[in-house]
């Protein structure tokens, strides 16, 4: 190999290294963008889940209140009371799903303490 060939080879190697570094940076940028998009999709899915739980609890309360008012004749009190109960249930469901309020342990619901003995 002559000196010119070696210089050309060295120049091509430097150009290739620069090109690989450039493409590697683009690939890392693409991975970060993909992770950001995935995080955004997860957030959107959770928002849809929470909003549907909240709205469905209110709608169920309103429908039950309407039915009670219609068949028992207590208009508008059944609708008002069950609509408020549906709203409270919806808020509680959203808080539980978001992890702010924890669900009670089955042993605590039965009136037992942590060591398994009955309190009453």
N, C-alpha and C positions, 0 to 999 in steps of 0.2 A: 504494500500500500504506500502510495506517495503521500506527501504532506498535504496536497490539495484534497485528496480523497479523505484523509483523516479530518481535515477541517470541515469538509462538507458533512461528513458523518457526525461530527460533534455538533455542528449547527442543526442538523436534522434531529439529533437526540434532544437538544435544548428546546427546539420547537415542539417536539412531541411531549416533553415533560410539561411545558407550559400549557399545551392543549389539554393534557390529562388533568392537570390541576384545575383548569377552568371548568372542565366537564364534571369533575368531582365536586366542585363548589356548587354547580347547578343541580347535581343529583341530591346533595344535602339540602339545598333549598327546596327541591321538589318533595323530599321526605318530610320536611318541616311543614310545608303547605298541606300535604296529605294528612298529617297528624292534626293540624289545626282544623281541617275540614271534618275529620272524623269526630273531633271533640265537639264541633258545632252541631253535627248531626245528632250526637248523643244528647246534647243539651236541648235541642229541639224536640227530640222524642220524649224526654222527661217532662218538658213543658206541656206537650200535648197530653201526656198521661195525667199530670196533675190537674190541668184545666178540665179534662173530661170527667175525672172523678168528682171534682167540685160541682160542675154543672149537673151531672147526673144525680147527685144527692139532692140538689135543690129541686130538680124536675120530679123526682120520685116523691118528695115531700109535698109538692104542689098537687100532684095527681091524687095521692092518697087523701089529702085534705079536701080536694074537690069531691071525691067519691063519698067521703064521710058526710060532707055537707049535703050532698045530693040525696043520699039514702036516709040519713038521720034527721035532716032538716035543721042543722045547727049553723046555717050560713050566717056570716062569713068566718065564724070562729074556728072551725076545723081547718079551713084553708090557712088562716093566719098562723095558728099554732103549729101545724105540721110543716108549713113553709119555713118557719123559724127553726124548727127542729132539723129540717133538711139542710138549712144553711149551716147550723152548728155541726151536723154530721159531716158535711162537705169540708168545712174548715179542719175538723179533726182528722179526716182522711188525708187531706193535703199535708198536714203537719206530720202525720205518721209516715207518709210516703217520702217526705223530704228528710226524715230522720230527726226532726226536732223533738217529737214526742215518741217515746218508745211504747211498744205494745206490752201489756202486762203479761207476766209469766203465768202459765196455766196453774201452777201451785198457788200463786198469789190470788188468783180468781176464786179458788175453792176455800179461801179463808185459812190456809195453812201458812206457817212461818217457814223460814229457810231451812230449819232443821227438821221439818216434816211433822212437827206436832201441831195439834189444833189449838188455836188461840182461845176458842170459846168453850 
